């Protein structure tokens, strides 16, 4: 199928400029040509964009497709129900303009089965990379759905199990987390030797690695062990900055999940006093590390940790707004990060992430200009996946939470 999208203002996320009155010729799901004077081939469908702004589809680098936004209360749910929920979440992600995700951990290898279904065209979903079960110490953060492992040999075996199941990434848990009862988020968990064993196995197989990390010692352990990405962050020091540079690692800042615990009134968040205080420490640490990394030329990607309490699968637009407000970047830089840079961090920037010939025709269309106000991404005019317009219903709202979140944009 050939489609010519005309009369759009095309955002160049490489040069961070806009091509006014631009056209995009799409053939068999790929961008064939971009310009201002493209003639429609015989038989091509022509779509007039009416002067609206066109961007590459967004890439959310930290998603939990099997989890829903809630209050953080524990739940008992069948595998079938989890899968049905994940299918709904994937549709919501796509409707929000997220055309590619990196899933950061799922139970029972459900993420791999859904990835296979997406690749076969059996479900309509963002393209994705998956991590299967996270590797954590016994009783550590993520133990309820992860693979508990103790000692380097067991961590090595755990990594091999995830690779065998089909993981593209191996996720290890370097520290505790806010959501695990009785665990201090900044406390180190897997040791440097345990982390290194799992990371080496991933790299041998050509897979990448990332770690949940919210404390300085755990971050240093993971960086020394050779991890590719630090998820979240903590107050940095000169040694951490030097390790980032030496190892070529990146940070994925996830401002969205920490913000409700840190800034919401507890009557809305239902957080305990301990969770609120931990949330403040984590939120401030993520911001401080992102600012320090950006100042030192260390790449900082974006993800929402979607599925954490109060963070819906429609909320990537908020993460960009927070990135601008709390980390001091421009809207253009935030859009560059959420598209091409995130794609580069995942190793697929040659395939997607910008509006260029030879790349996937994954696009979003905004009635208003997101370069002027990123909240334009909140309500999209059109989502295009593989050259086809996606059904685009209005997102489900959580009114009380929405009102509270809007206070911090």
Secondary structure, DSSP 4 states (H G I P E B T S, - for coil): -EEEEEEEEEEETTTTEEEEEEEEEEETTEEEEEESSPPPPTT-EEEE-TT-EEEEPEEEEEE-TT---SSS------HHHHHHHHHHHHHHHHHTTEEEEEE---GGGHHHHHHHHHHTTSS---EEE---S-EE-TT-TTTTTSEE--SHHHHHHHHHHHHHHT-SEEEEE-B--TTSTT--TTSB-S-HHHHHHHHHHHHHTT-EEEEEE-SHHHHHHHHHHT-SEEEE-----HHHHHHHHHHT-EEEE-HHHHHHHHHS-HHHH---HHHHHHHHHHHHHHHHHHHHHHHTT--EEE---BTSTT--TTTHHHHHHHHHHHH---HHHHHHIIIIIHHHHTT-TTTSSSS-TTSB--EEEESS-TTT-GGGGGS-SEEEETTEEPP-PPPP--HHHHHHHHTT-
